[in-house]
Amino acid sequence: MNVLAIDGALGTFSVAVADRERIVAVREVPTAQALEQGLAAVDAALAAAGRPRLDRIAVGTGPGRFTGLRIAIGYAKSLALGWGIGLAGIGSYDALEGGALDGERLTVVSGRPGVIAARYVGPRGTHVAAGAVDAVLATLLADVRGELRVAGAAEDARAALAERGITVLPIPAPAEPAAATIARLAQRIDPAPTPHAVRPDYGEAPAVSLPAGKRR
Amino acid sequence: MLLLGIETSCDDTAVALVRDGRDVLAAVSTNQDAFHAKYGGIVPEIAGRRHVALLSAAVDDALTRAGTALSEIDGIAVTVGPGLIGSLVVGVAAAKALAYASDRPLFAVNHLHGHLFAAFLDRREPIPYPFLALLVSGGHSQLVAVEGPLAMSVLGRTRDDAAGEAYDKTARLLGLGYPGGAELDRLAARGDPAAIAFPRHRPRDGSLDLSFSGLKTAVRYFLESERGAAAAPADVAASFQAAVLDVLMARVEAAFACAPFRALVLAGGVAANSALQAAAQAWSARRGIAAFIPPPRYCTDNAAMIAAAAFHQRALGARDPLTLGADPNLPFEPSLLNADAALI
């Protein structure tokens, strides 16, 4: 199955083309140029892959960089609509874990300074939270002590984890742009019922407060 | 020529299919007012998120309603500015990818230019160049001399608040809901426009510029006074509206004294105001000069006007490259359209 994958949430804006599990083309552009150069990166990746007949498009659905996420999903939905093929959304936590992890672990996505989004998989299930580092860790790891495997932006949480008596056992990040991992992961899942059903995960609610008179 | 238009410059997720810049085959718009109302104004982050959630479905819906497919359209037009950057990028990214996937030309449109052509949608008359456009919205208030699709100049603009902004702020002072302009218009219809003599801005330098902040402040001081506390809200609304309309129509009259315009065109969200429409029609009948007033659905932000502007301005000339970006502060002047545009 030939998959075109796009990610704007993690690190650089990346594009990959996969033939089953084999990555045949990868392109990256700085996130700040995702709008202007992102589609050229798509075209360049497809050209490098020999313009295969695509079976599916995959897109990173976040959390991560808000603007990059919007642009990547905007591209992916329109391409799926235009070419009449399915679209699969892959979350940032799965992309950072490479889809191959099991057991207890924390996966961290960098946000604004002092802010993270994180997923904890533990004995009592899977939980996610986003916001200030301390608050996220308090929410997810109230009963956790000792050593903990951490994927993604472990450094963003290392000091706060140490204060909670948790020692980080870093899980190496995939040695490829996020889009390449997403292209592989998308081979293993069904696409969304329609491209419209693919929704971004911003992690955080919009940073806005009600006018004083409307607060409860 | 059948164009698909996309508009996401603010809080309306809009898509339309328009033939030859006039015939609207389908127009889909999902207004986000309900999501912003509790905050008393548009929250840019919420607007951007809603666009991402809604835009592709709006494209699909518009194509279905028009009974057509992407393969049957001749190009894609999109608003590239001015507007909220987090909203603009969603529309531009989607439009570029649609153009790429369907191998159709891409046309960048200035949102304000779109408003100038809205009054000619669903009408048969030729566009009566040169015309004077009174462009009044929540973000802009200006008088524009339009001599051709790409020949236009601003004769006067607001020096502070836009007309729509003054409406919304005054509506808030009166305790009306959000968005307040339409509410104020309805309330004013029941009031006495001569009840309170609010000030009218008259520039001493003879320019065609506008100003509404003094009027807004006068309303606030009035409402804080003893007389204001006892005044009927409908009278305050009607008197405020009368002051706004006096200023707008005085500038229109002055502009027509400067140049032989063939028509007056109302444009922008405030053009949906019933009292402004009535004033423009009365002015038109008195002067014997045509007035083009769009129906309310084309006064507010919409995608049909974007497709129309692309047809009139660009479709016979240049197409834009897929490296097109968005510019939240895009200047009004047409000469500053994308320098990388290439001939078809």
Interface residues (C-beta under 8 A of the other chain):
Chain A: L35 E36 Q37 G38 L39 A40 V42 D43 F66 T67 R70 I71 I73 G74 Y75 A76 K77 S78 L79 L81 G82 W83 T194 P195 H196 R199 P200 Y202 P206 A207 V208 L210 P211 K214
Chain B: K38 Y39 G40 V43 E45 I46 G48 R49 H51 V52 A53 L55 S56 A57 V59 D60 L70 G86 V89 V90 G91 V92 A93 A94 A95 K96 A97 L98 Y100 A101 S102 L322 T323 L324 G325 A326
